[in-house]
């Protein structure tokens, strides 16, 4: 499922050959989220899907668990509330899908919290 047509995404092995990069980037290459996965897990990647410029997920099957790893880059406090609410809606939808697909959720990201 891809919710953003403008998005460009790719998977490739790094120059060292030790990691797989799965990332999304917009045409300006100034935005996007990514995963860096050790090559020993390369054959366990079932799916990589960017949702938008701030969210993507990776399905990874380990010997003991089927993981649905979600990464996100939250808007900072300078953004309007509508952007933050949109992020919560996206994450809620992804977590519901994770449960329906009987996968274990892992939520990672930059949550831009300030104290």
N, C-alpha and C positions, 0 to 999 in steps of 0.2 A: 504494500500500500504506500503510495507516495502522494502526499497532500500538496506538494508545492512543485509546480512544473518548472519554475525558473531555477530550481536547484540543480547543481551538478554534483554527482557523487562518484567516488571511486574507491577501489581497493587495490593496493599494491604492496609488494614486499620492499622494505627499506633497503638502502644500499648495503648495510651490514649483513643483510639476509637473516637477521634474527627476529624481526618483527613484521607484522602485517599492519599497514595503516588503512583504516576504513574511515573515510571522512567525507563531509559535505562542505561545499564552498560555493558561494554565489559568484557570479561573473566577475565581481570586483576582487575576489579572493581575500576580502577583509572580514568576512564573517563565516560562521560555520562551527560545527562541533565534530569531534572525531574520537576514534578508539585506536589505541596502539596495543596490539595483541601479539604475544610471543608466538613464533612460528610453530612451536609444539602444539598449539591449539588451532592452527590454521584449518585443518581438516574437520574440526569440530564446529566451525562457524556455519550455521544453518542459513542465516539471513542477516543482512545489514540494510537498514532502511532509514534514511533521513526523513523527518517529518516536516521540519521547517528549518530556518537558519539557526534556531536555538535548541532544537531537540532532535535526537536520533536514537535508534535502538539497534541492538545486536542480539540475535539469538545464538546461544552457544550451548552445546550439549557436552557436559562433562561426564565422566564415568558414573557419577552418582546423582547428578541433577541436570534438569533442562532449565537453563537460565534465560531470562529476558532482561538484558542489561539496558537500562535507559540512562542516557546522559543528557544533561540540560545546562544551559547557560541563562540564568535568570536575569531579567532586566534589573538595572540598578535603580536606586531611589529617585533618580531624575526622570524616570519614565512615568507616564500616566498610569493610574490604577487599572485601566482597561487592558494594558499590556500584561500586567501581573495576573489579572484574572484570567486572561486567555491562556497563560502558562499553566495555571492551576487546572483549567478545564482540559487542556491537552494531557497533562500528567494523570488526571483522574481517568480519562478515557483509556490511556495506555495501561494503567494498572488494572482496570476492569477487563481489558482484553487479555492481559497476562493471566488473570484468574480463570477466564473462560478457556484458555488454551492449556491450562494446567501446567504453567511454567512458574518458576521461582523468580520473583522480581528482585532486581538489584538497581537501586537508584543512586546515580552519581552526578556530580556536576559542580558548577560554581553558582552558589546560591546568593551571592552578593549581599550578605548580611552585614549590617553595620551596628556597632554598639554605641 
